[in-house]
Amino acid sequence: ITVVGLGFANLGAVWCSYGSDSGPAQPGTLLNSTAILCVAPAVGGQSCLGHVVEVAMVGTASSGATGAPFSNNQIMLTRVSSAYISAVVPWRGLFYRPQLLSVRGYGFVVSNYMTCRFRGGMGAVLGVTPATFISSTEVKCMQPVITEPSDLDSYLEFSLDGQVYGTTIVNYEFVGPAFALSFVDQFGKQQYDQTMNSSTSSGLQAAPQLQEPVLAN
C-alpha cells in the first residue's frame, strides 16, 4: 500500500505499523517527501473499522522500531472479505461481442466498487468491468470486448472493492466464429461446410443450414 502524507524524510529507516493486533511494525520504503510504500501483513480476521496505519522515520533497520515516534493520524486500512465464486453463466462468449454474465457463488454484498476481471492463461489482464449486485449468491457483469480469442486457460476473478480480488476463479473463454463445422446428412454421411472466406481468420462465412430431408416416393 502507498501511504500519502507530508514531511516524510530519510532519517535512517522507515517503519509502518498496523496496530497491536497486527504484529510488530514492518520496514517501509521512502518514495519521496509525500509517499511511503508499506507492505500490509496478512491478518487472521477482518475488522469493520479496519486497522490503524501509522509511520515512523528514525533509527536504523537493525535497531528496529522500538521507541520510534510514530505518527498519530488514525488513518484506517480496511480489511475486506472476499466472495467465493463457483460458476459463470454462460462460460464462453464471442471475443468481439459483449454479453451479460451471471457470476454465482456466495458472500456477495452491496458495493459500488464490485468488479469482474478477466485474465488470459498467462495472467495478462484482458479486461475489467463493473459488477451489479443481484443477491448474496449472484452478481452480474458484462464480458468486455477484446482483440482476439483467448487461450483455453483464461478465467474470471471477482472483487468486492475493485482492488482486492478473491482467491477463487472460474474459467471463461473468449472464442471466435466457428470453423471446420461438420454434420451427418440423412444418408449417414459426414459432410463439411465448404463455404470458405480467405479474408477472415476463421475461414467461414456462415454455418451450414440444415433442413429436414425430403424422401422421394
N, C-alpha and C positions, 0 to 999 in steps of 0.2 A: 504494500500500500504506500501511497505517497502522502506524507504529512505536510501540509502547507501552512506557513505562518510568517513571522517576521523575526529578524535578529539572529538567525542561525549563523554560527561561526565555527571555524575549525579550532577548537581549544584542546585537542588531543584525542578525544574519542566521542562517538555519538551513541546514545542509548535510547531504546524505545521500550516503554513499559505499558502493559495492558491490564493493570490491576492485580491485586494479590491473588486472585483465584485463577490467574492465567500463567503462573510461574514467574521466575525471575526475569528481569529486564534483558532484552536481546540487543546485540550490536546493530546499529543502523549505519546508513551511508549518507553523508552530507552531499547533496546535489548542488546547492547554491544557498544564498542567504535567505531564501524563502521556501526551500523544499528539502525534506529528508526522506530517504527511502527506507522503509521498515518492512520486516517480514512478520506477519501476524501468525502466531503459533496456532496449531490445532487445539481445540478445546473439547472437553467431553460432553458438553451440552450447549444450550443456547440461552440467551437472555433476551427478554422482550425489549429491555432498555439498551442492551449492548454492553460493551466493556470500555472503560475509560482509557484513552490513549494519551500518554504524556511522553515528552522527550527531555533528554539532558545532554549537555555537551561539556564534558570535563574529564580529566584524568587520562589514563591510557587503557588500551584494550586489555592489558594483563592485570590491571588493578581492579577491574570490574566496575559495577555501577553502585556499589555500596556507598552510601552517604552522598551520592550525586544529587545536586539540587534540580529536581525535575520541574517542568512547567506545571501549572495548576489551572488549566483552562477547561477541564472536564469535557473534552471532545470525545464523542461516543463512536465506537466501532460496532455496528450492529451485526450480530451473528445470525445469519438466516438459515432456515431449514431448506431442504431440497425435496422436491416432489419426486415420487417414483413413477417412471413411465414404463408401460409394458407393451403398448401397441400403438400403431398409427394406421388410420384407415382413410383412404387407400394407402398402400405401402409403396406405390410407384406412380410416376406421372411423366408426361412428356416434358422434356427439359425446356422447351420454348413456350410452354403454356402454363400460366399459374392455375392452381386449383386449391380449393379449400380442404384442409386436412383436419381430421378428428384425432387428437392425441389423447390416449387413455391411460389411466394409472390411478394413483391416489395421492392425497396430500396437496392438491391444488387449493390455493386461496386467492381471494380477490386482490389484484395488484395492477397498477397502471404501468408496470415495467416488465411484465412477463414477455419472454421471447422464445422463439424456436430458432435454433442454429443448426444449419446443415453443413456437414463436413464430408469431404471425399475420403477414400480409403487410406490415404497417407496423412490425413488430419487437416488438409487445407480447408479453410472456410469457404463454402460455396455460396452462402447467403444467410442473412438473419432477418426474421420477420416478427412483428409483434403478435402476441397471442391474446385470445379473448377467453375469459373465464366463463365456463358453462355450468360446472358443478365441481364438487370436491374430487370427482373421478374423471373429469373431462375438460379439456380446453381445445380451442380451435385456432389454427393459424394457416397462413397461405404458403403454399410452395412457391419459392422465388423462381424467376426465370434466369437460367444460366446459359452459357455459350455453347455447351456441348454435353452429350450424355456423360454421366458419371460412371465410375467403375462399380463393381458389384458389392464392394465393401463400404459404400457411402452410408451415412447414418444421420439421425436426427438426435439432438440433445435439447434439454429444456432448462430454463432459468426462471425463477420466481421474481428476481430483481433486475434481470438484464445484465448482471455482472458475474454472479456465481452460478455455474452450471452443475447440475446433479451428476452423479456417477453412473446413472443408468442411461442407456442409449437404446434406440431401436433402429433397425435397418430401414433405409428409404432409398429407392433407386430413381435416378433421373434417366429416362430412356428416350430413344429416338424412334422414328417411324419404323414399323415392322418391315422385315425384308426376308427373302427366301421362304415365302409362305407356300404351303402345300395343302392339298386336300385330297380325299379319296372320292372319286366320282361314282356314279350309280352302277358302274360295272366293276367296282372294286379296284380300279387302277389309280395309283397315286399320280396326281397332276401338280404342276408347279406354275405359279404366276410368272409369265414371261414378259410382262409389261415393265420394261426397264427404262430408267431415266438417268443418263450419264451425268447430268448436271447436279444430281443430289447425292449426298453421301450414302443414303440408304439404298439407292438403286431402284426404288419403286415409286410409281406414280399413284397407284391405287391397289387396294387389296382385292382378291378375287371376289366376284359377285356370284354367289351360289343360288341356284334355282331348283325347284322341285323337278325331278326327272319326268319326262313325258314318254310313256311307253307306247310303242306302235302296236296296232292290232295285229 
